[in-house]
Amino acid sequence: MRLVVIGVNHKTAPVALRERLALVGDDVNVALKQIEAFTDGSVIVSTCNRTEIYALVPQTSTSQYANGQLSDSQTSDIQDVKAAGQSSSNNTFSSSMNISSAAISAHITKIKTWLADFKQLPLVDIDPYLYVHRDTHALTHWLRVAAGLDSMILGEPQILGQIKNSVHLAQDQKVLSNQLGWIIDQVFAAAKRVRNETQVGAQAVSLSFAAAKLVTQIFDDLPSRTLLVVAAGEMNRLVATHIAGLGVGRVIICNRNPERAEALAAELRGLIAATLDLTRVAASIGGSDIVSSCSGSMDLLIDKTMTIQALKRRRYQPMLMIDLAVPRDIDSTISRIDDVYLYSVDDLQHVIAGNIEQRRQAAVDAELLVSQLVVEIDRRFQVRQVGKDIQQYRACTQGQVDKLLHESIAKLQQDDVSPEDIITELSRRLTQTLTHAPSKLMRKAAREGDSELLDFVVSGLQDAHRGHCFYRGF
């Protein structure tokens, strides 16, 4: 497949090294342009947990790799061929899939060396932390990453968006070949299938997302519901963002610092949002269906008495309270009150632990599906590639036929020649030309005792000559 990936992630390298190898901002654009000189397209994926280079090895004659290295002049030749948009040889048919292991290894070494030089680090220091995958193993790795199976948090969806952003950067720099673009399309489609057909990303595994999932389990009419956010810290910001994304109708934000409350309200664009002082919590509970609190206060902000009073004002409509604070903001005895669903950090951690286990179990099915999808993609890739090989083979054969035909036409224009003899000679030479390759292959298979290849070639020729004379005389 000519696809390779070289990289580090949270499993192979410490954060200090990942920071030094990160490719972000303008570095990515410069890197993509430099890598273009010795690849047929590349994508750089760089996040807090990984830096990876996905690239296609150029379709180059394997004879250029006698020493396992690619010289600067050969790199220039590759660029000239790519610019011309044609094979490096017009007279020789060479399969687009016939790339030697030495050729791929040479380019892997070149990418590693480039990365070390680009980041001004000795290759010997980073090489032990680098992983390398090639061909279908590289495709498997890319699909596992895109589906969230290789993430620190199993099944997390953000990585797919990060890969898409990386692809957009490569497109902007015009370093994506048609072939790599095709592979990327297959990876995205396959990752979507893995997430849709398995439960690997279905369960919440973060506190904020788990809190938001609870809301959907208790209320099914979110546009008519009100969320009360007690304290506008980072955790509550995430909770409010998740719940807002689910479609809650109104948000009330109580916070000591009014500027921070206003900032969160502005972030929740499109929602009816009100900001109040933290002292207004008791007065706001009665009009709220969902309460999320995470203040960092040493004292309780919501006690049993104010909750009972709020329920009376609500005519005992159900209320969900989520206490993400340590020490707790909400009196734990409230959980004994009917019509109030109170969840603490520990409760959510238990939910998350169960969800993580469910994701691990779902990952077994996801890994199996990935294996199946890789086989399917590779099969489609080979069919796609052989189409190009067939075109090249036919063009090569047509060139040989045209040459023989022109020679025969020239002879016919001479005096004292027999047209019958010239046509007979042309027929003989055409037969030799068209049967040389399969004849040579059959002799080689017979000489080496490769009965499987021999049967394959013979059966193919029999199909090609069906209805005509075909004698297996050996």
C-alpha positions as CSV (number, residue, x, y, z in Angstrom):
1,M,0.0,0.0,0.0
2,R,3.1,2.3,0.4
3,L,1.5,3.9,3.5
4,V,3.8,4.4,6.5
5,V,3.3,6.1,9.9
6,I,6.1,7.3,12.2
7,G,5.3,8.8,15.5
8,V,5.2,8.9,19.3
9,N,2.2,8.9,21.7
10,H,1.3,8.7,25.4
11,K,2.2,5.0,25.5
12,T,5.7,5.2,24.0
13,A,7.1,8.6,25.1
14,P,7.0,10.8,28.3
15,V,5.3,14.1,28.1
16,A,8.6,16.0,28.1
17,L,9.6,14.3,24.8
18,R,6.2,14.6,23.3
19,E,6.3,18.4,24.0
20,R,9.7,18.6,22.2
21,L,8.4,16.6,19.2
22,A,5.1,18.5,18.9
23,L,4.5,20.1,15.5
24,V,2.0,22.9,15.9
25,G,1.3,26.3,14.3
26,D,3.6,27.4,11.5
27,D,5.8,24.4,12.1
28,V,3.2,22.1,10.6
29,N,3.1,24.1,7.3
30,V,6.8,24.2,7.0
31,A,7.1,20.5,7.9
32,L,4.5,19.5,5.3
33,K,6.4,21.3,2.5
34,Q,9.7,19.8,3.5
35,I,8.3,16.2,3.7
36,E,6.7,16.7,0.3
37,A,10.2,16.5,-1.3
38,F,10.5,12.7,-0.5
39,T,6.9,11.5,-0.2
40,D,3.8,11.1,-2.3
41,G,1.7,13.1,0.2
42,S,1.6,13.4,4.0
43,V,-0.5,14.3,7.0
44,I,0.8,15.4,10.3
45,V,-1.3,14.7,13.4
46,S,0.0,16.5,16.5
47,T,-2.0,16.6,19.7
48,C,-1.1,16.7,23.4
49,N,-0.9,12.9,23.4
50,R,0.7,12.1,20.0
51,T,2.8,13.4,17.1
52,E,2.4,11.3,14.0
53,I,3.5,11.6,10.3
54,Y,1.4,9.6,7.8
55,A,3.0,9.4,4.4
56,L,3.0,7.6,1.1
57,V,6.3,6.2,-0.1
58,P,7.0,7.4,-3.7
59,Q,6.4,4.8,-6.4
60,T,10.1,4.4,-7.3
61,S,12.1,1.7,-9.1
62,T,13.4,-0.7,-6.5
63,S,16.7,-0.9,-8.2
64,Q,17.4,2.6,-6.8
65,Y,17.6,1.1,-3.3
66,A,20.6,-1.2,-3.7
67,N,22.2,0.3,-0.6
68,G,18.9,0.9,1.3
69,Q,19.3,4.6,1.0
70,L,17.8,7.4,-1.1
71,S,20.4,9.9,-2.5
72,D,19.7,13.6,-3.0
73,S,19.9,13.1,-6.8
74,Q,17.3,10.3,-6.6
75,T,15.0,12.5,-4.5
76,S,15.3,15.1,-7.3
77,D,14.5,12.4,-9.9
78,I,11.3,11.5,-7.9
79,Q,10.3,15.2,-7.9
80,D,10.9,15.4,-11.6
81,V,8.7,12.4,-12.2
82,K,6.0,13.6,-9.9
83,A,6.0,17.0,-11.7
84,A,5.8,15.3,-15.1
85,G,2.9,13.1,-13.9
86,Q,4.3,10.0,-15.6
87,S,6.4,6.9,-15.0
88,S,10.2,7.3,-14.8
89,S,10.4,4.9,-17.8
90,N,8.2,5.1,-20.8
91,N,9.4,1.7,-22.2
92,T,9.2,-0.6,-19.2
93,F,6.0,-1.7,-17.5
94,S,6.4,-1.6,-13.7
95,S,3.6,-2.6,-11.3
96,S,2.5,0.3,-9.1
97,M,2.3,-2.2,-6.2
98,N,5.9,-3.5,-6.7
99,I,7.6,-1.4,-4.0
100,S,10.5,-3.2,-2.2
101,S,10.8,-3.5,1.5
102,A,14.2,-1.8,1.2
103,A,12.6,1.2,-0.6
104,I,10.0,1.6,2.2
105,S,12.7,1.2,4.9
106,A,14.8,3.9,3.2
107,H,12.0,6.4,3.3
108,I,11.2,5.6,6.9
109,T,14.8,6.3,7.8
110,K,14.6,9.5,5.8
111,I,11.5,10.7,7.6
112,K,13.0,9.8,11.0
113,T,16.2,11.7,10.2
114,W,14.2,14.7,8.9
115,L,12.1,14.8,12.1
116,A,15.2,14.7,14.3
117,D,16.9,17.5,12.3
118,F,13.7,19.6,12.2
119,K,13.3,19.4,16.0
120,Q,17.1,19.8,16.5
121,L,17.3,16.5,18.4
122,P,19.8,13.6,18.0
123,L,18.1,10.8,16.2
124,V,19.7,8.3,18.6
125,D,17.8,10.0,21.5
126,I,14.3,9.9,19.9
127,D,14.5,6.7,17.9
128,P,13.8,4.3,20.8
129,Y,10.5,6.1,21.4
130,L,9.3,6.2,17.8
131,Y,7.0,3.6,16.5
132,V,6.7,2.7,12.8
133,H,3.9,1.0,10.9
134,R,3.8,0.2,7.2
135,D,1.2,-1.0,4.6
136,T,-1.9,-2.5,6.1
137,H,-0.4,-2.2,9.6
138,A,-0.2,1.6,9.1
139,L,-3.8,1.6,7.8
140,T,-4.9,-0.4,10.9
141,H,-3.1,2.1,13.2
142,W,-4.7,5.1,11.5
143,L,-8.1,3.6,11.7
144,R,-7.7,2.7,15.4
145,V,-6.5,6.2,16.2
146,A,-9.4,7.8,14.2
147,A,-12.0,5.6,16.0
148,G,-10.6,6.5,19.5
149,L,-9.2,3.0,20.2
150,D,-5.7,4.3,20.7
151,S,-6.6,7.3,22.8
152,M,-5.7,7.8,26.5
153,I,-9.5,7.9,27.1
154,L,-10.8,4.9,25.2
155,G,-13.4,5.9,22.6
156,E,-13.0,9.7,22.9
157,P,-14.4,11.4,19.9
158,Q,-12.1,14.5,19.8
159,I,-9.3,12.7,17.9
160,L,-11.4,12.3,14.8
161,G,-11.9,16.1,14.6
162,Q,-8.2,16.7,15.2
163,I,-7.3,14.3,12.3
164,K,-9.8,16.2,10.1
165,N,-8.1,19.5,11.0
166,S,-4.7,18.0,10.2
167,V,-6.0,16.8,6.8
168,H,-7.3,20.4,6.1
169,L,-3.9,21.8,6.8
170,A,-2.3,19.3,4.3
171,Q,-4.9,20.3,1.8
172,D,-4.2,23.9,2.3
173,Q,-0.5,23.2,1.6
174,K,-1.4,21.1,-1.4
175,V,0.6,18.1,-0.3
176,L,-2.1,15.5,-0.5
177,S,-1.9,13.2,-3.5
178,N,-5.0,11.7,-5.0
179,Q,-4.0,8.3,-3.6
180,L,-3.5,9.5,0.0
181,G,-6.7,11.5,-0.3
182,W,-8.5,8.3,-1.2
183,I,-7.0,6.4,1.8
184,I,-8.1,9.3,4.1
185,D,-11.7,9.1,2.8
186,Q,-11.7,5.4,3.6
187,V,-10.3,6.0,7.1
188,F,-13.0,8.6,7.9
189,A,-15.8,6.4,6.6
190,A,-14.5,3.3,8.5
191,A,-14.0,5.3,11.7
192,K,-17.6,6.4,11.5
193,R,-18.8,2.9,11.0
194,V,-16.8,1.7,14.1
195,R,-18.4,4.4,16.2
196,N,-21.9,3.8,14.8
197,E,-21.9,0.0,14.8
198,T,-20.2,-0.5,18.2
199,Q,-20.7,1.0,21.7
200,V,-17.0,2.1,22.1
201,G,-17.9,5.8,22.4
202,A,-21.5,5.5,23.7
203,Q,-20.9,5.8,27.4
204,A,-19.7,9.0,29.3
205,V,-16.2,8.7,30.8
206,S,-15.7,12.3,32.0
207,L,-17.4,14.0,35.0
208,S,-18.8,16.8,32.9
209,F,-20.2,14.5,30.2
210,A,-21.5,12.0,32.7
211,A,-23.4,14.8,34.4
212,A,-24.9,15.9,31.1
213,K,-25.9,12.3,30.3
214,L,-27.8,12.1,33.6
215,V,-29.9,15.0,32.4
216,T,-31.1,13.2,29.3
217,Q,-32.0,10.1,31.4
218,I,-34.3,12.1,33.7
219,F,-35.7,14.8,31.4
220,D,-36.9,14.3,27.8
221,D,-38.2,17.8,27.2
222,L,-35.0,19.9,27.7
223,P,-36.2,23.0,25.8
224,S,-38.7,23.6,28.5
225,R,-36.2,23.1,31.4
226,T,-34.0,25.5,33.3
227,L,-30.4,24.8,34.4
228,L,-29.0,26.5,37.5
229,V,-25.2,26.8,37.5
230,V,-23.8,27.4,41.0
231,A,-20.2,28.8,40.6
232,A,-18.8,29.5,37.1
233,G,-15.5,27.5,37.4
234,E,-14.0,25.3,34.7
235,M,-15.9,22.1,35.7
236,N,-19.3,23.9,35.7
237,R,-18.4,25.6,32.5
238,L,-17.9,22.2,30.8
239,V,-21.2,20.9,32.4
240,A,-23.1,23.9,31.2
241,T,-21.6,23.7,27.7
242,H,-22.6,20.0,27.4
243,I,-26.1,20.5,28.8
244,A,-26.6,23.6,26.6
245,G,-25.6,21.4,23.6
246,L,-28.3,19.0,24.5
247,G,-30.9,21.7,24.1
248,V,-31.8,23.1,27.6
249,G,-34.0,26.1,27.3
250,R,-32.7,28.5,30.0
251,V,-29.6,28.9,32.2
252,I,-29.2,30.8,35.5
253,I,-25.6,31.4,36.6
254,C,-24.9,32.3,40.2
255,N,-21.3,33.3,40.9
256,R,-19.4,35.6,43.4
257,N,-17.5,37.2,40.5
258,P,-20.1,38.8,38.1
259,E,-17.5,39.1,35.3
260,R,-16.9,35.4,35.2
261,A,-20.6,34.7,35.3
262,E,-21.1,37.1,32.3
263,A,-18.3,35.4,30.4
264,L,-19.9,32.0,30.8
265,A,-23.3,33.4,29.8
266,A,-21.7,34.9,26.7
267,E,-20.1,31.5,25.9
268,L,-23.6,29.9,25.9
269,R,-24.7,31.7,22.8
270,G,-28.3,31.3,21.7
271,L,-29.5,30.5,25.2
272,I,-31.6,32.7,27.6
273,A,-29.0,33.2,30.3
274,A,-29.3,35.2,33.6
275,T,-26.4,36.0,36.0
276,L,-26.9,36.4,39.7
277,D,-24.9,36.8,42.8
278,L,-24.0,33.6,44.7
279,T,-26.3,34.7,47.5
280,R,-29.3,34.3,45.2
281,V,-28.9,30.5,45.0
282,A,-31.8,29.7,47.5
283,A,-34.2,32.0,45.6
284,S,-33.2,30.4,42.3
285,I,-33.6,26.7,43.1
286,G,-37.4,26.7,42.9
287,G,-37.4,27.8,39.3
288,S,-34.7,25.4,38.3
289,D,-35.1,21.8,37.1
290,I,-31.4,21.0,37.0
291,V,-28.8,22.3,39.5
292,S,-25.0,21.9,39.0
293,S,-22.8,23.1,41.8
294,C,-19.0,23.2,42.0
295,S,-17.9,26.2,44.1
296,G,-14.9,25.2,46.2
297,S,-16.7,26.7,49.3
298,M,-16.0,25.2,52.7
299,D,-19.7,25.6,53.7
300,L,-22.9,24.0,52.3
301,L,-24.5,26.3,49.7
302,I,-27.7,24.2,49.4
303,D,-29.3,22.6,52.5
304,K,-32.3,20.4,53.1
305,T,-34.6,23.2,54.2
306,M,-34.2,25.4,51.2
307,T,-34.6,22.4,48.9
308,I,-37.9,21.4,50.6
309,Q,-39.1,25.0,50.2
310,A,-38.1,24.9,46.5
311,L,-40.0,21.7,45.9
312,K,-43.1,23.2,47.3
313,R,-42.8,26.2,44.9
314,R,-42.3,23.7,42.1
315,R,-45.3,21.7,43.2
316,Y,-43.0,18.7,43.6
317,Q,-41.9,18.4,40.1
318,P,-38.7,16.3,39.8
319,M,-35.4,18.0,40.3
320,L,-31.9,16.9,39.4
321,M,-29.0,18.1,41.6
322,I,-25.4,17.4,40.6
323,D,-22.7,18.2,43.3
324,L,-19.3,18.2,41.7
325,A,-17.6,20.0,44.6
326,V,-15.2,18.7,47.2
327,P,-16.0,19.6,50.0
328,R,-19.6,19.2,49.0
329,D,-21.8,22.2,48.2
330,I,-25.1,20.3,48.6
331,D,-26.4,18.6,51.8
332,S,-26.1,14.8,51.2
333,T,-29.3,14.2,53.2
334,I,-31.2,15.8,50.3
335,S,-30.9,12.4,48.5
336,R,-33.6,11.1,50.9
337,I,-36.2,13.6,49.7
338,D,-38.7,12.3,47.1
339,D,-38.6,13.9,43.7
340,V,-35.0,15.0,44.1
341,Y,-32.2,13.1,42.3
342,L,-28.9,14.0,43.9
343,Y,-25.5,12.8,42.5
344,S,-22.2,13.5,44.1
345,V,-18.7,13.2,42.6
346,D,-18.4,9.7,44.0
347,D,-21.7,8.7,42.4
348,L,-20.6,10.0,39.0
349,Q,-17.2,8.2,39.4
350,H,-19.1,4.9,39.9
351,V,-21.1,5.6,36.8
352,I,-17.9,6.4,34.9
353,A,-16.1,3.3,36.1
354,G,-19.0,1.2,34.8
355,N,-19.0,3.1,31.5
356,I,-15.3,2.6,31.1
357,E,-15.8,-1.2,31.5
358,Q,-18.6,-1.1,29.0
359,R,-16.3,0.7,26.6
360,R,-13.5,-1.9,27.1
361,Q,-16.0,-4.6,26.3
362,A,-17.2,-2.7,23.3
363,A,-13.6,-2.2,22.2
364,V,-13.3,-6.0,21.5
365,D,-16.1,-5.7,18.9
366,A,-14.6,-2.5,17.6
367,E,-11.1,-4.1,17.1
368,L,-12.7,-7.0,15.2
369,L,-14.6,-4.5,13.0
370,V,-11.4,-2.6,12.4
371,S,-9.7,-5.8,11.2
372,Q,-12.5,-6.5,8.8
373,L,-12.6,-3.0,7.5
374,V,-8.8,-2.9,6.9
375,V,-9.2,-6.1,4.7
376,E,-12.0,-4.4,2.8
377,I,-10.1,-1.2,2.2
378,D,-6.9,-3.0,1.2
379,R,-8.9,-5.1,-1.3
380,R,-10.5,-1.9,-2.8
381,F,-7.0,-0.3,-2.9
382,Q,-5.5,-3.2,-4.8
383,V,-8.4,-3.2,-7.3
384,R,-7.9,0.5,-7.7
385,Q,-4.2,0.1,-8.2
386,V,-4.3,-2.8,-10.6
387,G,-6.5,-0.6,-12.9
388,K,-3.5,1.7,-13.2
389,D,-1.2,-1.2,-13.8
390,I,-3.5,-2.5,-16.6
391,Q,-3.5,0.9,-18.3
392,Q,0.3,1.0,-18.1
393,Y,0.6,-2.5,-19.4
394,R,-1.7,-1.9,-22.3
395,A,0.1,1.3,-23.2
396,C,3.4,-0.5,-23.1
397,T,2.0,-3.4,-25.3
398,Q,0.4,-0.9,-27.7
399,G,3.8,0.8,-28.0
400,Q,5.5,-2.4,-29.0
401,V,2.7,-3.3,-31.5
402,D,2.9,0.2,-33.0
403,K,6.7,-0.2,-33.4
404,L,6.3,-3.5,-35.2
405,L,3.5,-2.2,-37.4
406,H,5.5,0.9,-38.4
407,E,8.5,-1.3,-39.3
408,S,6.3,-3.5,-41.5
409,I,4.7,-0.6,-43.2
410,A,8.1,0.8,-44.0
411,K,9.2,-2.6,-45.5
412,L,6.0,-2.7,-47.6
413,Q,7.0,0.6,-49.3
414,Q,10.3,-1.0,-50.6
415,D,10.6,-2.5,-54.0
416,D,10.7,-6.2,-54.7
417,V,9.2,-7.3,-51.4
418,S,6.5,-9.9,-50.8
419,P,3.5,-8.4,-48.8
420,E,2.6,-11.9,-47.8
421,D,6.1,-12.5,-46.3
422,I,6.0,-9.2,-44.4
423,I,2.5,-9.8,-43.0
424,T,3.5,-13.3,-42.0
425,E,6.7,-12.0,-40.3
426,L,4.6,-9.3,-38.5
427,S,2.1,-11.9,-37.3
428,R,5.0,-14.1,-36.0
429,R,6.6,-11.2,-34.2
430,L,3.3,-10.0,-32.7
431,T,2.7,-13.5,-31.4
432,Q,6.2,-13.6,-29.8
433,T,5.7,-10.2,-28.2
434,L,2.3,-11.0,-26.8
435,T,3.1,-14.4,-25.5
436,H,6.6,-13.7,-24.2
437,A,5.7,-12.6,-20.7
438,P,3.2,-15.4,-19.8
439,S,5.5,-18.0,-21.4
440,K,8.4,-16.8,-19.3
441,L,6.2,-16.8,-16.2
442,M,5.0,-20.4,-16.8
443,R,8.6,-21.6,-17.3
444,K,9.7,-19.9,-14.1
445,A,6.8,-21.4,-12.2
446,A,7.4,-24.9,-13.6
447,R,11.2,-24.6,-12.9
448,E,10.6,-23.6,-9.3
449,G,7.8,-26.1,-8.7
450,D,5.2,-23.4,-8.0
451,S,2.2,-25.3,-9.1
452,E,-0.2,-22.8,-7.6
453,L,1.2,-20.0,-9.8
454,L,1.4,-22.3,-12.8
455,D,-2.3,-23.3,-12.5
456,F,-3.3,-19.6,-12.0
457,V,-1.5,-18.5,-15.2
458,V,-2.7,-21.4,-17.2
459,S,-6.3,-21.1,-16.1
460,G,-6.1,-17.4,-16.9
461,L,-4.9,-18.1,-20.4
462,Q,-7.6,-20.7,-20.8
463,D,-10.2,-18.1,-19.9
464,A,-8.6,-15.7,-22.4
465,H,-8.6,-18.3,-25.2
466,R,-12.0,-19.9,-24.4
467,G,-13.6,-21.0,-27.7
468,H,-10.2,-21.2,-29.3
469,C,-7.5,-23.8,-29.4
470,F,-5.6,-24.1,-26.2
471,Y,-3.4,-27.1,-25.4
472,R,-1.6,-27.6,-22.1
473,G,1.3,-29.5,-23.6
474,F,3.7,-29.7,-20.6
